[in-house]
Amino acid sequence: MTKQEFIERMKQACIVARQKGADFNEPVVMAQAALESNWGNSGLCIKANNLFGIKAAKSWTGPTLELPTREWSKKKGWYNTTAKWRVYPSWNECIVDYSRLLARLKWYRDTFNVRHDPDKFLQAILPSDEEPGWATDPRYAEKVRGVAKEIERLGGPKWEVGQ
């Protein structure tokens, strides 16, 4: 899949996800999905329609897939492990679930108050000293912003307040 094809497919998935009640910041979601799924080309995305690297915790009752991953820890640095991932029937269902996770988990409670500001939305999903967050990578925000700039250059949503 090319980057342009990914952007067009994501635009459509975002439209359908919103029709199903999902609430999110589109530039952040698109950049996160591109980063996490290698522009739709990762094994997890191809096999499971999992755009964001959403793991399957004990509460998940849907299908799962086990695949290797790299995680970051302040104590260990980067290390390899295997994780159980959620499997989705489509990209839009993955986006809907992403939105539900943000609404359900207390450490993401501020995301909806700032969903029209990509910088604040991204900051609201990151881990803090007190609470977990979306990614373990300490450079995650920088990477998401870099991908967002590329998406914008390719005709995707602009990273600006009001999106």
PyMOL commands that set and color helices and strands:
alter all, ss='L'
color gray80, all
select helices_A, chain A and resi 3-19+26-37+43-48+91-104+106-108+112-114+118-125+140-153
alter helices_A, ss='H'
color red, helices_A
select strands_A, chain A and resi 64-73+77-86
alter strands_A, ss='S'
color yellow, strands_A
deselect
rebuild
show_as cartoon
